Amino acid sequence: MSRYPVLKATMEAVKPLHPEGFVLVCEYSGSHDSGWFEHWWLESPTSQVLPRDSESYDKFSEVIEKIQQELYWTLESRFPGWEIGCDNVEGSDGQFRIDSRTMKISQSHYVRIHDREDHSPDELESL
């Protein structure tokens, strides 16, 4: 059973609209004890942003909060306290990339440390 039922169902529903494949990108940011998902978009396999007026955006828009909640649980389990800034840490940023062709999730996580960044790219798992 998938740990991401809403995400998996939505990816499967949109797949026929983009037989060549697509990537869902969700960005997040956190600091000062709060964190949030900021932006999301769809990209083609060649990393071109797909137009927002498409039917696929409508399908994701209907459930994007539920998708982001599923990703939030993953973020919190992998990087507890990711939204907290203290001492030398200002907070963190990152993004999840979900590929419809492989149904794999990858994450890039950046910790902002006064005047520098620590980058932790990682492939997570299959849906």
C-alpha positions, 0 to 999 in steps of 0.5 A, a space after each residue: 500500500 502506498 504511503 501517498 494515496 492522494 498523490 498516487 491517485 492524482 498522478 495516475 489520473 493526470 498521466 493520460 493527459 501527458 503520455 510523454 510524462 511530467 514532473 510535479 514540483 512542490 517547494 517548501 520553506 521554513 524558519 522561525 518555528 513555522 514552515 509552509 509549502 510555497 509553490 508547485 508546478 508541473 514540468 515536462 520531461 525536458 524541464 519545461 514548465 507546463 502551462 497553468 491553463 491545462 486540465 492537469 493543473 485543474 486536477 492537481 489544484 483540487 487536491 494540492 493541499 492533501 498532496 502537500 500534507 502527505 509530503 509534509 509528513 515525509 519532510 517532518 519524518 526525514 528532517 524533524 524541526 526543519 522549520 526551526 531556526 536557532 543558533 547558526 541555523 536560519 531555517 531550511 528550504 527545498 523541493 520534492 520532485 515526483 516523476 510520473 514516468 518512474 513514480 519516484 519521489 526525490 527531495 532536495 533539502 537546503 539548510 540555511 546556516 548564516 551565510 552558507 547553505 548545506 545541500 542534501 539531495 536524496 531520492 526517496 522511494 516509489 509511490 
